Amino acid sequence: EVQLVESGGGLVQAGGSLRLSCAASGFTFDDYAIGWFRQAPGKEREGVSCMDSSDGSTHYADSVKGRFTISSDNGKNTVYLQMNSLKPEDTAVYYCAADRYGCYVRGVDYWGKGTLVTVSS
């Protein structure tokens, strides 16, 4: 079965760091763009970062650019999101997502169940 399993969320103080992991299984990892979305209470879901399988290019939301870094370990079928200089506004449930047709081209094919990141002020 297809699985995207996030880990690494938790409570962190503003200015601190976390690294999220997304372990993928049940599909051909190298054929999919893998990225991260987040949703805070009362707000729309937004794309945070994505890595395109076609050329390895990366994308970042303006709100996280310069603070977050996406990377992958293809041998482990795992994507990471290094989150530095965290702010309270980063508090959200973070979801891993896989898309056969690339970053933000169409709807997501597979979703993880999410991991909660809470940044205290």
C-alpha positions in Angstrom: 0.0 0.0 0.0 1.0 3.6 -0.6 2.4 5.3 2.5 3.9 8.6 3.4 4.9 8.8 7.0 6.0 12.0 8.6 8.1 12.4 11.7 10.1 15.0 13.5 7.4 17.4 14.6 7.1 18.7 18.1 7.3 21.7 20.3 10.2 24.1 19.8 11.1 27.6 21.0 11.1 30.5 18.5 14.5 30.7 16.8 15.0 27.0 17.1 15.2 24.2 14.5 13.5 21.0 13.6 14.0 18.5 10.9 10.9 16.8 9.4 11.2 13.4 7.6 8.8 11.8 5.1 9.4 8.1 4.5 7.7 7.0 1.3 6.7 3.4 0.2 4.3 1.7 -2.2 5.2 3.7 -5.3 8.2 4.6 -7.4 9.8 7.3 -5.4 11.9 8.7 -8.3 8.9 9.3 -10.5 7.2 11.7 -8.1 7.7 15.2 -6.9 7.7 15.2 -3.1 6.9 18.2 -1.1 5.5 19.7 2.1 2.2 21.5 2.8 1.0 23.0 6.1 -2.3 24.0 7.6 -2.7 26.2 10.7 -6.0 26.5 12.5 -8.4 28.8 10.7 -6.1 29.2 7.7 -5.9 27.7 4.2 -3.5 24.9 3.4 -0.4 26.2 1.8 2.5 24.8 -0.1 5.7 25.1 1.9 8.4 23.5 -0.3 8.7 20.9 -3.1 11.4 19.0 -4.9 10.7 18.2 -8.6 11.6 14.7 -9.7 12.3 15.8 -13.3 15.3 18.0 -12.7 15.8 18.1 -8.9 14.8 21.8 -8.7 13.4 23.0 -5.4 10.6 25.5 -4.6 9.9 27.5 -1.4 7.1 29.6 -0.2 8.2 33.2 0.3 7.4 33.0 4.0 10.0 30.2 4.5 12.6 31.1 1.9 16.1 31.3 3.4 15.0 29.4 6.6 13.8 26.0 5.3 15.7 23.6 3.1 14.2 20.5 1.4 16.5 17.5 0.6 16.2 13.9 -0.2 17.9 10.5 0.3 16.7 8.5 -2.7 18.3 5.3 -1.3 16.0 5.6 1.7 13.0 6.9 -0.2 12.9 9.8 2.3 12.5 13.5 2.0 13.5 16.0 4.7 12.6 19.5 5.6 15.2 21.3 7.6 13.4 24.1 9.5 15.6 26.8 11.0 14.9 30.2 12.7 11.4 29.0 13.4 8.7 31.6 14.2 5.4 31.2 15.9 3.6 31.7 12.6 5.2 28.4 11.4 3.0 26.6 13.9 0.9 24.2 11.8 0.3 20.6 10.9 2.8 19.7 8.2 1.9 17.2 5.5 4.1 15.3 3.2 2.7 15.0 -0.4 3.6 13.2 -3.6 2.7 14.3 -7.1 3.3 12.2 -10.3 3.3 15.3 -12.5 5.6 17.6 -10.6 5.4 20.4 -8.2 2.1 22.4 -8.2 1.1 21.2 -11.6 -2.2 19.6 -10.5 -3.7 18.0 -7.4 -1.6 15.9 -5.1 -1.8 12.1 -5.6 -0.8 11.0 -2.1 -0.9 12.6 1.3 0.7 11.7 4.6 -1.3 12.0 7.8 0.7 15.0 9.1 2.9 15.9 12.0 2.3 18.9 14.3 4.9 21.6 14.7 4.3 24.1 17.5 6.6 27.1 17.9 6.4 28.9 21.2 7.0 32.7 21.4 
